[in-house]
Amino acid sequence: MSNRYRGKRKHNFYLNDSRKKLKFCLDIGLQGFLCTCNNREKDCVREAYNILNDYGDKLFGEENVDDEYVIENDAEIEDELEREVKSLKKSTKSGERRFQVVESGANCCVFIKAKIPDPVKLAATIMEDVASTKTQKTRYLIRLLPVEVTCKAYMDSIKKAADSLFDKYFKCEPTTFAIVYNKRNNDNLLRDEVIQSLAVLVEDKNILHKVDLRQARLTVVVEVIKSICCLSVVPDFFKYCKYNLMQLSKDDDSANGNADKTPASGATEKENEEKLCKSTEESRSAELSDKNCETVTDISKAGDNVAPDDSVPVIQKT
């Protein structure tokens, strides 16, 4: 090799490309929707766009975008994620699209970033309509969970984000609540610690709030994916089949009767509620006296065959 080629620095094209892709990955400070599916992620994205745009136009008005961004139901999609990355480079009349898919970091899980006033309101409207009409609106999109805030998946960050979010929902008259925790590709967080800490924060807003594991009026949904935690407080989570569009479109007996078919499930859940309330009180005292407190764990499984969705907290003494 001649001297003139020695010491030349090679261009790192891969580094530049990776930096660009980071813009389209799940990160902190986002709101939107977490969508689950069974392997067909491209079709899930297409259905998510269709249903979100349909109801979003009704609630928040139509979005001003170029015609080339409209996704047809029967359109052939070779690579939806790649197409969306390219579309972001082009300008729209509003500056940025209302709904935009980003990499979630987990299989069978899609995150749709949203630029709307209230993702919870939009998701609740969709669930209410599907529950009343019993019309199956999606084939590949299974669950549609609204996400109000994303933060780092560390206990301090989660408590800080949750404390601010809970001011909106729990500084009010006494109501019922539950906590749902699920994680993907993360082994750093302890389920017990997350649920117990959030339960204490809810009680701090109003000590008269009560736990209801079957028909909670408000449910704190915690979804952890790698190093990012997605938080939201959704209404009627169990009433609307954990925001499972497939299950919700079925008849009332099959959609709402799953919990009742479990032998002695009512007695078990009632006992767990009492234990959770007791554990919350003891954990508050433990924080003041630096003693060990009871731990909370979550043992139920979701029924959408996509990823575990543990949703029924129960107390287990250490």
FENMO-V767687 format. One record per pair of residues at least 24 apart in sequence whose C-alpha atoms are under 10 Angstrom apart, sorted by the first residue. I is the first residue (numbers start at 1). GAP is how many residues later the second one is. D is the distance in Angstrom with one decimal. If there is no record, write none. Layout:
{{I,GAP,D} {I,GAP,D}}
This chain:
{{20,65,9.5} {21,64,8.2} {21,81,9.5} {21,82,9.0} {22,80,9.4} {22,81,8.9} {23,62,9.3} {23,79,8.4} {23,80,9.5} {24,57,9.4} {24,60,9.3} {24,61,7.3} {24,64,9.4} {24,76,8.9} {24,77,7.7} {24,78,4.8} {24,79,6.2} {24,80,9.1} {24,89,9.5} {25,76,8.8} {25,77,5.0} {25,78,4.5} {25,79,6.3} {25,80,7.7} {25,86,9.0} {25,88,9.9} {26,75,9.3} {26,76,6.1} {26,77,5.8} {26,78,5.3} {26,79,7.4} {26,84,9.7} {26,85,7.3} {26,86,9.3} {26,87,8.6} {26,124,8.6} {26,199,8.9} {26,200,9.7} {26,201,9.5} {26,202,7.4} {26,203,9.8} {26,204,9.7} {27,75,9.3} {27,76,9.4} {27,77,8.8} {27,123,7.0} {27,124,7.5} {27,125,8.2} {27,200,8.8} {27,201,6.6} {27,202,9.1} {27,203,9.7} {28,121,7.7} {28,122,4.8} {28,123,4.6} {28,124,6.5} {28,125,9.6} {28,199,9.6} {28,200,6.9} {28,201,8.2} {28,202,8.8} {29,119,9.1} {29,120,6.1} {29,121,5.3} {29,122,6.4} {29,123,9.4} {29,132,10.0} {29,201,9.7} {30,82,9.7} {30,83,6.7} {30,84,7.9} {30,85,9.1} {30,117,8.1} {30,118,7.5} {30,119,5.8} {30,120,5.5} {30,121,8.4} {30,200,8.8} {31,80,9.4} {31,81,8.4} {31,82,5.9} {31,83,5.9} {31,84,7.6} {31,85,8.7} {31,86,9.8} {31,87,9.0} {31,88,7.5} {31,89,9.9} {31,115,7.9} {31,116,5.3} {31,117,4.8} {31,118,5.3} {31,119,6.8} {31,199,8.5} {31,200,9.1} {31,201,9.3} {32,66,9.9} {32,67,7.9} {32,68,8.9} {32,69,9.4} {32,79,7.1} {32,80,5.5} {32,81,4.4} {32,82,4.4} {32,83,7.6} {32,84,8.4} {32,86,9.0} {32,87,6.1} {32,88,8.9} {32,91,9.9} {32,112,10.0} {32,113,8.5} {32,114,5.9} {32,115,5.1} {32,116,6.7} {32,117,8.3} {32,118,9.4} {32,198,9.5} {33,66,9.3} {33,68,9.4} {33,77,8.2} {33,78,5.7} {33,79,5.1} {33,80,6.6} {33,81,7.3} {33,86,7.3} {33,87,8.9} {33,89,10.0} {33,90,8.4} {33,110,9.6} {33,111,6.4} {33,112,5.4} {33,113,4.4} {33,114,5.4} {33,115,8.5} {33,197,9.6} {34,70,8.6} {34,75,7.0} {34,76,5.9} {34,77,4.7} {34,78,6.5} {34,79,8.8} {34,109,7.8} {34,110,5.9} {34,111,5.0} {34,112,6.3} {34,113,6.8} {34,189,8.8} {34,196,8.7} {35,69,9.8} {35,73,8.3} {35,74,5.7} {35,75,5.0} {35,76,6.1} {35,77,7.5} {35,105,9.9} {35,106,6.7} {35,107,7.1} {35,108,5.5} {35,109,4.9} {35,110,6.4} {35,111,8.8} {35,209,9.9} {36,70,9.9} {36,71,8.9} {36,72,5.7} {36,73,4.6} {36,74,6.3} {36,75,8.8} {36,104,8.6} {36,105,6.2} {36,106,5.6} {36,107,5.3} {36,108,7.0} {36,109,8.7} {36,208,9.3} {36,268,8.7} {36,269,9.7} {36,270,6.8} {36,271,8.2} {37,70,8.9} {37,71,5.1} {37,72,6.4} {37,73,8.1} {37,102,9.2} {37,103,5.8} {37,104,5.2} {37,105,5.4} {37,106,7.3} {37,107,9.7} {37,267,8.5} {37,268,8.8} {37,269,6.4} {37,270,9.2} {38,69,9.0} {38,70,5.8} {38,71,8.7} {38,102,6.9} {38,103,8.1} {38,104,8.0} {38,266,8.9} {38,267,7.7} {38,268,6.0} {38,269,9.4} {39,68,7.4} {39,69,5.2} {39,70,8.7} {39,101,8.7} {39,267,8.7} {40,67,9.9} {40,68,7.4} {40,69,9.8} {40,99,9.9} {40,100,6.6} {40,101,8.6} {41,38,10.0} {41,39,8.8} {41,40,9.3} {41,66,8.4} {41,67,6.2} {41,68,7.4} {41,69,7.1} {41,99,8.0} {41,100,8.4} {42,35,7.3} {42,36,8.4} {42,37,7.0} {42,38,5.6} {42,39,7.4} {42,68,9.3} {42,98,9.2} {43,30,9.8} {43,33,9.7} {43,34,8.1} {43,36,10.0} {43,37,8.4} {43,95,9.7} {43,96,8.6} {43,97,6.3} {43,98,7.8} {44,36,9.9} {44,64,9.0} {44,65,9.1} {44,66,7.9} {44,94,8.4} {44,95,8.1} {44,96,5.2} {44,97,4.8} {44,98,8.3} {45,35,7.4} {45,36,8.4} {45,55,9.5} {45,56,7.3} {45,64,9.9} {45,65,7.2} {45,66,8.8} {45,67,8.1} {45,95,8.9} {45,96,7.8} {46,25,7.3} {46,26,8.5} {46,27,7.6} {46,28,9.8} {46,29,9.2} {46,31,8.5} {46,34,7.9} {46,55,9.9} {46,92,9.9} {46,94,9.3} {46,95,8.9} {47,24,9.5} {47,25,9.8} {47,26,7.8} {47,90,8.5} {47,91,6.3} {47,92,7.9} {47,93,7.3} {47,94,6.4} {48,51,9.2} {48,53,9.5} {48,62,9.3} {48,63,9.8} {48,64,8.0} {48,90,8.3} {48,92,9.2} {48,93,6.7} {48,94,9.8} {48,95,10.0} {48,96,8.2} {49,24,9.9} {49,49,9.8} {49,50,7.1} {49,51,8.4} {49,52,8.9} {49,63,8.4} {50,87,9.7} {50,88,9.4} {51,75,8.3} {51,86,7.7} {51,87,8.2} {51,90,9.9} {52,46,9.5} {52,47,7.9} {52,60,9.6} {52,62,9.5} {52,67,9.8} {52,70,7.9} {52,71,8.4} {52,74,8.5} {52,92,9.8} {53,45,8.4} {53,46,7.8} {54,72,9.8} {55,67,7.1} {55,68,9.0} {55,70,7.9} {55,71,7.0} {55,74,10.0} {56,42,9.0} {56,43,9.6} {56,60,8.4} {56,63,9.4} {56,65,9.9} {56,66,6.7} {56,67,9.5} {56,69,9.7} {56,70,9.6} {58,64,9.7} {59,57,9.9} {59,59,9.9} {59,62,8.9} {59,63,7.4} {59,66,8.9} {60,56,7.7} {60,57,8.2} {60,58,9.5} {60,62,9.2} {62,36,10.0} {63,30,9.0} {63,31,7.8} {63,34,8.3} {63,35,7.2} {64,28,7.7} {64,29,5.9} {64,30,6.2} {64,31,9.6} {64,32,9.9} {64,33,8.9} {64,34,9.3} {65,26,9.0} {65,27,5.5} {65,28,5.7} {65,29,6.9} {65,30,9.0} {65,31,8.9} {65,32,7.5} {65,33,9.2} {66,24,9.9} {66,25,8.7} {66,26,6.2} {66,27,7.3} {66,28,9.7} {67,25,9.9} {69,28,9.1} {104,121,7.3} {104,122,8.9} {104,124,9.3} {105,79,8.8} {105,80,8.3} {105,120,6.8} {105,121,6.9} {105,122,9.4} {105,123,9.5} {106,78,6.8} {106,79,7.1} {106,119,6.8} {106,120,8.0} {106,201,9.9} {107,77,9.1} {107,78,9.7} {107,199,9.1} {107,200,9.1} {108,33,9.8} {108,198,6.8} {108,199,8.0} {109,32,9.8} {109,34,9.6} {109,75,9.5} {109,116,9.5} {109,197,8.5} {109,198,8.7} {110,31,9.6} {110,34,9.7} {111,33,9.7} {111,34,9.5} {111,35,9.8} {111,36,9.3} {112,32,9.9} {112,34,9.5} {112,35,9.5} {113,34,9.0} {114,32,9.7} {114,33,9.3} {114,34,9.7} {118,28,9.0} {118,29,9.6} {118,30,7.9} {119,26,9.1} {119,27,5.6} {119,28,6.9} {119,29,6.8} {119,113,9.5} {119,115,9.9} {120,25,8.3} {120,26,5.3} {120,27,7.4} {120,28,7.4} {120,112,7.9} {120,113,7.8} {120,114,6.3} {120,115,8.3} {121,25,8.7} {121,113,8.7} {121,114,9.2} {122,24,8.3} {123,24,9.8} {123,111,8.9} {123,112,9.9} {123,120,8.3} {124,110,7.8} {124,111,7.3} {124,112,8.4} {124,113,9.2} {124,116,8.8} {124,119,8.4} {126,117,9.3} {126,119,8.9} {127,109,9.7} {127,110,9.7} {127,112,9.8} {127,113,6.5} {127,114,9.2} {127,115,9.8} {127,116,6.7} {127,117,8.4} {127,118,7.2} {127,121,7.6} {127,122,9.2} {128,108,9.8} {128,111,9.9} {128,112,7.7} {128,115,9.9} {128,120,9.3} {129,119,9.9} {129,120,9.6} {130,110,9.3} {130,115,7.3} {130,116,9.4} {130,117,10.0} {130,118,6.7} {130,119,5.9} {130,120,9.4} {131,108,9.5} {131,109,7.2} {131,110,9.5} {131,114,8.7} {131,116,9.4} {131,117,5.7} {131,118,6.1} {131,119,8.4} {131,120,8.9} {131,121,8.7} {131,124,9.4} {132,116,9.2} {132,117,8.6} {132,120,9.9} {133,115,9.8} {133,116,7.7} {133,117,9.9} {134,111,9.7} {134,112,9.8} {134,113,9.7} {134,114,7.1} {134,115,4.3} {134,116,6.1} {134,117,7.0} {134,118,8.9} {135,110,9.4} {135,111,9.4} {135,113,8.8} {135,114,5.4} {135,115,8.1} {135,116,10.0} {136,109,7.4} {136,110,6.7} {136,111,9.1} {136,112,8.4} {136,113,5.2} {136,114,8.0} {137,108,7.8} {137,109,8.4} {137,112,8.2} {138,107,7.4} {138,108,7.4} {138,111,9.6} {139,106,9.2} {139,107,7.8} {140,105,9.9} {140,106,9.0} {141,103,9.0} {141,104,7.6} {141,105,8.1} {142,101,8.5} {142,102,5.7} {142,103,5.5} {142,104,5.7} {142,105,8.4} {142,106,9.9} {142,162,7.1} {142,163,9.6} {142,164,8.6} {143,98,9.4} {143,99,7.8} {143,100,5.7} {143,101,4.4} {143,102,5.8} {143,103,7.7} {143,104,9.2} {143,105,9.9} {143,161,7.9} {143,163,9.4} {144,98,9.0} {144,99,5.9} {144,100,6.8} {144,101,7.2} {145,76,8.6} {145,78,9.5} {145,85,10.0} {145,87,8.6} {145,89,8.6} {145,92,9.7} {145,97,8.4} {145,98,6.4} {145,99,8.6} {146,75,9.1} {146,84,9.2} {146,85,8.7} {146,86,6.7} {146,87,8.6} {146,88,7.7} {146,97,9.2} {147,74,8.5} {147,75,9.1} {147,76,8.9} {147,82,9.8} {147,83,6.0} {147,84,5.8} {147,85,5.1} {147,86,8.4} {147,87,9.1} {148,82,7.5} {148,83,6.0} {148,84,5.0} {148,85,7.9} {148,86,9.6} {149,80,8.4} {149,81,6.0} {149,82,5.4} {149,83,6.7} {150,72,9.9} {150,73,9.4} {150,74,9.4} {150,78,6.6} {150,79,5.5} {150,80,4.5} {150,81,6.2} {150,82,9.0} {151,73,9.6} {151,76,8.6} {151,77,5.8} {151,78,5.3} {151,79,6.7} {151,80,8.1} {152,72,9.2} {152,73,9.9} {152,74,9.4} {152,75,5.9} {152,76,4.8} {152,77,5.8} {152,78,8.8} {153,33,8.8} {153,35,8.3} {153,36,7.5} {153,70,9.6} {153,71,6.7} {153,72,8.1} {153,73,7.7} {153,74,5.0} {153,75,4.9} {153,76,4.9} {153,77,8.6} {154,34,8.2} {154,35,7.1} {154,40,9.5} {154,73,8.0} {154,74,8.5} {154,75,8.2} {155,33,9.7} {155,34,7.5} {155,35,9.2} {155,38,8.3} {155,39,7.1} {155,42,8.7} {155,74,9.9} {157,72,9.0} {158,36,8.3} {158,39,9.4} {158,40,8.8} {158,64,9.3} {158,70,9.7} {158,71,7.2} {158,72,9.0} {158,73,8.3} {159,35,8.6} {159,38,7.4} {159,39,7.0} {159,42,8.0} {160,41,10.0} {161,68,9.8} {161,69,9.8} {161,70,8.1} {162,35,9.9} {162,36,7.4} {162,39,7.9} {162,40,9.1} {162,58,9.3} {162,60,9.8} {162,69,7.3} {162,70,8.5} {162,71,9.5} {163,35,8.4} {163,38,6.5} {163,39,8.3} {163,41,9.3} {163,42,9.0} {165,66,8.5} {165,67,7.9} {165,68,8.1} {166,32,9.4} {166,35,7.8} {166,36,6.8} {166,38,9.7} {166,39,7.5} {166,54,9.1} {166,66,9.2} {166,67,8.0} {167,34,9.7} {167,35,9.0} {167,37,10.0} {167,38,7.0} {168,37,9.9} {168,65,9.4} {169,33,9.2} {169,36,9.0} {169,49,8.3} {169,64,7.5} {169,65,9.5} {170,31,9.3} {170,32,6.4} {170,33,8.4} {170,34,8.9} {170,35,5.7} {170,36,6.7} {170,37,9.8} {170,39,8.1} {170,48,9.0} {170,63,9.7} {171,31,8.7} {171,32,9.7} {171,33,8.9} {171,34,5.1} {171,35,6.3} {171,38,9.9} {172,33,7.9} {172,34,7.2} {172,36,9.9} {172,37,9.3} {173,32,10.0} {173,33,7.7} {173,35,8.2} {173,36,8.1} {174,31,9.8} {174,32,6.9} {174,33,8.1} {174,34,5.3} {174,35,4.7} {174,36,7.4} {175,31,9.2} {175,33,7.7} {175,34,5.1} {175,35,6.3} {175,36,8.6} {175,37,9.3} {175,41,8.3} {175,42,6.8} {175,43,7.7} {176,32,9.2} {176,33,5.8} {176,34,4.8} {176,35,5.4} {176,36,5.6} {176,37,8.9} {176,39,8.2} {176,40,5.1} {176,41,5.3} {176,42,6.4} {176,43,8.5} {177,25,8.6} {177,32,7.2} {177,33,6.3} {177,34,5.1} {177,35,5.8} {177,36,7.7} {177,37,9.7} {177,38,8.5} {177,39,4.9} {177,40,5.9} {177,41,4.8} {177,42,5.4} {177,43,7.5} {177,56,9.5} {177,57,9.9} {177,58,9.3} {177,59,9.7} {177,60,10.0} {178,24,9.9} {178,32,8.7} {178,33,5.8} {178,34,6.0} {178,35,5.9} {178,36,8.7} {178,37,8.8} {178,38,6.0} {178,39,8.3} {178,40,6.7} {178,41,4.8} {178,42,6.2} {178,43,8.7} {178,55,9.7} {178,59,9.2} {178,60,9.7} {178,95,9.5} {178,98,10.0} {178,133,8.2} {178,134,7.8} {178,135,7.8} {179,32,8.9} {179,33,9.6} {179,34,8.6} {179,37,9.4} {179,39,8.8} {179,40,5.6} {179,41,4.7} {179,42,6.2} {179,43,7.7} {179,54,9.1} {179,119,8.7} {179,131,9.4} {179,132,6.8} {179,133,7.5} {179,134,6.9} {180,33,9.8} {180,39,7.0} {180,40,6.0} {180,41,4.9} {180,42,6.0} {180,43,8.3} {180,53,10.0} {180,57,9.6} {180,62,9.7} {180,118,7.6} {180,120,9.5} {180,129,7.7} {180,130,6.2} {180,131,4.3} {180,132,6.9} {180,133,7.5} {181,39,8.4} {181,40,6.3} {181,41,4.8} {181,42,6.2} {181,43,8.0} {181,50,9.8} {181,116,9.2} {181,117,7.2} {181,118,9.8} {181,127,9.6} {181,128,7.1} {181,129,5.8} {181,130,6.2} {181,131,8.9} {181,132,8.8} {182,39,8.3} {182,40,6.3} {182,41,5.1} {182,42,6.3} {182,43,8.8} {182,47,9.9} {182,116,9.1} {182,119,9.7} {182,120,9.8} {182,125,8.6} {182,126,6.8} {182,127,5.3} {182,128,5.8} {182,129,7.9} {183,39,8.1} {183,40,5.7} {183,41,4.4} {183,42,6.0} {183,43,8.0} {183,45,9.9} {183,46,8.7} {183,47,10.0} {183,124,8.9} {183,125,8.0} {183,126,8.2} {183,127,9.0} {184,39,7.9} {184,40,6.0} {184,41,4.8} {184,42,6.3} {184,43,9.6} {184,44,10.0} {184,123,8.0} {184,124,8.6} {185,39,8.1} {185,40,6.0} {185,41,5.0} {185,42,8.5} {186,38,7.2} {186,39,6.5} {186,40,4.9} {186,41,7.1} {186,42,9.2} {187,37,9.9} {187,39,8.5} {187,40,9.8} {188,38,9.2} {188,39,8.9} {189,35,8.9} {189,38,9.9} {190,107,9.2} {191,104,9.1} {191,105,7.6} {191,106,6.2} {191,107,7.4} {191,119,9.9} {191,122,9.8} {192,102,9.1} {192,103,5.4} {192,104,4.6} {192,105,4.9} {192,106,7.8} {192,121,9.2} {192,122,9.6} {192,123,9.0} {192,124,9.1} {193,101,10.0} {193,102,7.0} {193,103,7.2} {193,104,8.5} {194,28,8.9} {194,101,9.8} {194,102,8.6} {194,103,9.2} {195,25,9.5} {195,27,8.9} {195,100,8.6} {195,101,6.3} {195,102,7.2} {195,103,8.2} {195,118,7.9} {196,80,8.8} {196,83,8.1} {196,84,6.9} {196,87,7.7} {196,88,9.8} {196,97,9.7} {196,98,8.7} {196,99,6.6} {196,100,5.6} {196,101,8.4} {196,117,9.5} {196,119,9.7} {197,83,8.7} {197,86,8.6} {197,87,9.4} {197,98,9.8} {197,99,9.4} {198,24,9.8} {198,82,9.7} {199,77,8.8} {199,78,8.9} {199,80,9.4} {199,81,6.5} {199,82,9.7} {199,84,9.5} {199,85,9.9} {199,97,9.4} {200,77,9.9} {200,79,9.5} {200,80,6.0} {200,81,8.1} {200,82,9.9} {200,83,7.5} {200,84,6.8} {201,79,9.7} {201,83,9.8} {202,78,9.8} {203,74,9.7} {203,77,8.0} {203,78,8.9} {203,81,9.4} {204,80,9.4} {207,74,9.5} {209,68,9.6} {210,63,8.5} {210,64,9.5} {210,66,9.6} {210,67,7.4} {211,59,9.6} {211,61,9.3} {211,62,5.8} {211,63,8.2} {211,64,9.8} {211,65,7.4} {211,66,6.8} {211,102,9.7} {212,57,8.5} {212,58,8.3} {212,60,9.4} {212,61,6.5} {212,62,9.6} {212,64,9.8} {212,100,9.6} {213,25,8.5} {213,53,9.7} {213,56,6.5} {213,57,8.0} {213,59,8.2} {213,60,6.8} {213,98,8.4} {213,99,6.2} {213,100,7.6} {213,101,9.5} {214,24,6.5} {214,25,8.3} {214,45,8.2} {214,46,10.0} {214,51,9.9} {214,52,8.5} {214,55,7.6} {214,56,9.1} {214,59,9.8} {214,98,8.5} {215,24,6.4} {215,25,9.9} {219,92,9.5} {220,91,9.9} {221,90,8.7} {222,87,10.0} {222,89,9.8} {223,86,9.0} {238,73,9.3} {241,61,9.5} {241,62,9.3} {242,60,8.2} {242,61,9.3} {242,62,9.7} {242,67,9.1} {242,69,8.9} {244,58,9.5} {244,59,8.8} {244,60,7.4} {245,59,9.8} {246,58,8.4} {247,56,8.7} {247,57,8.2} {258,45,9.7} {268,46,9.5} {269,43,8.2} {269,44,9.1} {269,45,8.3} {271,43,8.8} {271,44,9.6} {272,40,8.8} {272,41,7.4} {272,42,5.2} {272,43,6.7} {272,44,9.8} {273,39,9.6} {273,40,8.3} {273,41,7.5} {273,42,8.8} {274,40,9.5} {274,41,9.3} {275,38,9.7} {275,39,7.2} {275,40,5.9} {275,41,8.9} {276,37,7.5} {276,38,6.4} {276,39,5.9} {276,40,9.5} {277,38,9.5} {278,37,9.2} {279,35,9.7} {279,36,7.2} {279,37,9.4} {279,38,9.3} {280,35,9.9} {292,26,8.7} {293,24,8.3} {293,25,8.1} {294,24,6.4}}
